[in-house]
């Protein structure tokens, strides 16, 4: 797993997403954060996630009051809550991202910030087709669905064979009982 985390992020598929495109990456984006003043800036390759400090009100809390666990660049872990809001750093733009394994489990793209030139370089590195949003979900889930259907089919075939064998045993026992009864 640690090898996977250290792999360079690469675009493996591009998916048509609303009026733009979503990038499917070779691994999940794992941000490592650095504290800058009261803010936290996370990076992973060309991607950035900024969490800006702004005091929460009684009615509104960042991330609905959920606690976030941040891996820091020095290896420590910080937990933040309520007052850090997701934002886009200047010179960056939001992009929809995901990885195949995460999308198989739950077909929802996340977001990250990236500079235009980095996005262009990543996008140019992918030369395949752009999949329509719902079609790509079918593509990534097809092999798993097929495997599950084959497993169910084989299970049912084994059940039928076992049922036939049980019926033959019962029939044989019944024939033997009738033979013994008629002999007596």
N, C-alpha and C positions, 0 to 999 in steps of 0.2 A: 504494500500500500504506500509506503514512504517513497518508493521509487516512482510510483505513479504520480504522487504529489509533486515530485521534483521534475517531472517531464515538462518540456516546453509546451505551452499551449498552442494548439494548431486547430484550424478549422477543418472539420471532417465533412460537414454538410451545411448548406445554407437553405433556410426554410422561409418561404414567403410569409410574412407576419404583418397583419393589418395592411398599412400602406408602405411598410418597409421590409426589412429582412431580419431574421434571427439567426445567430451563429450557433451551430452545434459543434462543441469542442471535444477534443480527445480525452479530456478529464474535467472534473469539476473545478470551478474557480475557487481557490482557497486563499482568502485574503489574510495577509499578515499586516498588523496595524502598528502605526507609530503615532504617539501623542504629539500634537502640535498645538500648544496652548491648551485650551479646553476641548479641542476637537480631536478626532481620531481619523487618520487617513490610512486606509488599507490598500495594499497593492498585491497583485499577482500577475507577473509578466506585464503586458501593456494595459491591464485592467486596473481600475481604481474604484474604491468605494469610500465616500466621505461621510462621516457622521459628525454633524455640526451641533455644538452645544447651544441650546436655547431653553430657558426654564419652561417647564411644563405648567399648564394651568390645571385647575381642579377637573375641568371637563375634557381636556385634551392632553394625552401623554404620548410620547413617541412610541411607535410600534405597539400601540394599544396597551402600554404598560408592561410589555414583555421584557424580560431580562435578556440581554445579549451577552454572549461570551466571546471575547476577542482574543485571538492569539497575537501576542506582541512580537515585534522583531527581535527582542532580546530573549525570547523563549518563555516569558511569563504569560499568565492569563489574567485578563481583566474582565470584570462583569460590570456592565453599565445598564442603566434603566431610566426610563421616563424622559430624560432631558436631551438625548442625542437623536437628532433627526437626520434622515438620509437626504443627501443633496448631491448636486453635480458640481465638481470643481470647475473653476473658470478654465476655458480652453478645452474642455471635455464635452462629450455628449453621451446620452444614455444609449445603450444597445441591449437588445434582448439576447441572452445567452443561456445555454443548457448543455448537458452532456448526455450521451446516449443512455447510460445506465439509469440516471436520475429521471430522464424523460420516459423510460419504459415503466418505471414505477408510478410516476405522476406526471402526466403530459402538460406541464406548465413551465414556461421559460421564466428565468429570473432576469435581473438586470444588473448591469455594471456600467461604469463610465469609462470612456476611452477617448484619446485624442484622435482627431480626424485622420491624421497621417498614419497612425498605428492601425486604425480601422481599415483604411484603404489598403495598407500592406497585408493585413490579415485576409481581407476580402479577395485581394488579387492572388493570394496563395491557393485559393480554392478555384478549381477550373471545372468542377462538375455542374450538374443541373441544379436549378433552384426548385425545391419541392414545394408544392402547395401545402399549406399548414396541415389539413386533416389527412392528406395522403401520406405524409411522412410518419404520422403516428401509426398508421397501418403497416408501413414498411418496417419500422423498428419492432413492432409487436408481433409481426407475422411468424417469425421463427419460434418464438416462445409459445404462441397460440397453437401452432402446428405440433410442436413437441407435446404440449398438454393434451391436445386431441388424440395424438397417437398413444399416449400413456393411458388415457381413458378407454380407447378402443382395445388396447391389449388387455387392460383390466377386465373389460366386459367379455372379451374372448375367453379369458381364463375362467371367469365365472360361468360361462355357458358350458365349457368343457367339464368343469367340476359338477355342474348341475346334471349334465348327461351321465357322467360316471355315477353319481348318486342315484339317479333313476334306474340305471342298469343294475346296480347292486340291490336296490329295493325290489326290482322286478325278479332278479335271480332268487332272492330270498323268498319272495311270494310264490314263485314256481316250485321251489324246493318244499315249501310248506304245503302247497296243494298236492304235490306228489306224495309226501309223507302221509297226508290226511287220506288220500284215496287208497294208499297201500294198507292203511290200518283198518 
